[in-house]
Amino acid sequence: MKIERINANKIKVLIDDDEAREWNITPKKITQNTPEAQQMFRRAINVAKESIDFSIDGAKLFVETIPFYTDGIGMLITKVYNDNELKEAVNNC
């Protein structure tokens, strides 16, 4: 798993094909919010907190998949604190 900070409220998470197979994760399972997807997502947030000090601080999270990432599964995770920030995140995706 690779995690990169985009800005104070956004990170990029890349999970390679081997990790996705190991965790039994597919893009479809992510969109269906399966238990496997939830476990992988929690792990990504924990790794981000430890490695790049990305704490969710009670924020809601807006998650986008990165459709052009062909070596596994890619996501952008944005912290949002209010409805205006959520609307902005949706408009920017």
GIWO-V559209 format. One record per residue. BURIAL is b if it has 9 or more other C-alpha atoms within 8 Angstrom, else e. Layout:
BURIAL + BURIAL
//
This chain:
e + e + b + e + b + e + e + e + e + b + b + b + b + b + b + b + b + e + b + b + b + e + e + e + b + b + e + e + b + b + e + e + e + e + e + b + b + b + e + b + e + e + e + b + b + e + b + b + b + e + e + e + e + b + e + e + e + e + e + e + b + b + e + e + e + b + e + e + e + e + e + b + b + b + b + b + b + b + b + b + e + e + e + e + b + b + e + e + b + e + e + e + e
//
